[in-house]
Amino acid sequence: MSTKILTESPTIGLKKSLTLWNYFTIGFGATIGTGWVLLVGDWMIIGGGPLAAILAFAIGALFLLPMSAVFGELSAAIPLSGGTVEYVDRAFGSKVSYFTGWLIVMGKGILCPWETLAVSTLVSERFGELLPVLRSVKLYSILGADVFLLPTLIALGVGIYVSYLNFKGASSAARLQGFLFKALMTGMALAMIISLLKGGPQNMQPLFSKVTGPTATTEANGLFVGMLSVLVMTPFFFSGFDTAPQQAEEAAEGLDRNKFAIVIGLSLLAAGAFYMLAIYSFGTILPWTEFIKSSVPALACLKNISIILYLVMLCIATLGPMGPMNSSFAASSRILLAMGRKRQIPKSFEKLDPKAGTPFTANIVMCVLTLAGPFLGRKMLLPLTNVSALAFIFSYTMVSFACLRMRKTEPELKRPYRVPGGKLGIGAACLAGCIIIGLLVIPSSPAALKPLEWVITGTWLAIGLLLSILSGQQRVAR
């Protein structure tokens, strides 16, 4: 390994090359991966029907919209990579900032292996039906899910490619997002056309029903509780809107900061509309109670209509995880970079590659996390989703409270963009975050985290506490 890479230089900085369109596709692409294909059936089962899922994603987008405005205000005023760490530090101090940053790294760190796991799941379950050789070598089973050699290798290849792009630079990763944006639009158009030609709104009946599918069961007793059960998952599936702010330092020279802030909200609303259309389209191709009987129903129903359409959608769905993986990889490495700059974690995390201008140590850590995904097994998708949702919504809520506090502590800070409604609008973001956190952590809540999910969260926090102690000792030693 070159010593040059590991040597800090004051002349090295993150490259400034991202445009408004890049930021929109980064935010949208980080949000829309393959969940709309892989888990749309689970959303219907958990909610008790497509209507509950549609309402949950609509409300989820509206709940998070004030938070996107908060990120817009702060990232336009303080355009630093991994800005979440900086905002909370300035408002509440280093300790609160550290654990906020550590939790969002957990959320985004989970999302990267989640996406490589999604790739291996699609390859083994869907492509494996067409090419049995893909499932010819079984490695092991975990939580009742089989892990096969070839799908694992393919998913690892995807993870390595995305890691390579992030080592190479932000502009390379952004070009991939532009390509994936077009692929996602093609997939959505395909689902809508099939729904219009083959199905209809009558297939959404009954509006609520308790059902059991291959991977989930309806635990709610009515439409409202079903909607809440899906609502608490939505921060995970909307998590990409904060990816653009984490890369604010890499904006091209002269970029309009006011428009930059607006783009964050637009990417969130576009993602919300995409999810709602996806749920409606797939939920009306055939009666939803029949639709959810397959483990990946969005693809299974297309297979019965046309093998060509099925293969096209399967290819799009398999490419889909690269978008969130790519954006979350970049955002996580920038958060780790920011924490390294503040000496909250070892100083080595602030190192940049002198040629590419990308975080070096942080990228290595994210690469390792990303490549762990295919080894976890499909049954880990939902637990990881809920844990990540808690991490995201906690960090978003802390940023909202930081924005509110900084209006008082830093009134002279130049703000090219301000949250509509002022402190009232910021307060709405704080309240929305507290409500979703409550639904996830209060034991009596129908959407409360399950024991396995608490174990994952507790383990991550324990690692963070240990790392914080070690970093503190290093600071004292210096």
PyMOL commands that set and color helices and strands:
alter all, ss='L'
color gray80, all
select helices_A, chain A and resi 3-6+20-31+35-38+40-47+50-77+83-92+94-130+132-135+149-168+170-198+201-204+223-231+234-237+239-246+248-250+257-285+288-291+297-305+307-319+322-341+347-350+361-375+378-409+423-441+451-477
alter helices_A, ss='H'
color red, helices_A
select strands_A, chain A and resi 138-142+145-148
alter strands_A, ss='S'
color yellow, strands_A
deselect
rebuild
show_as cartoon
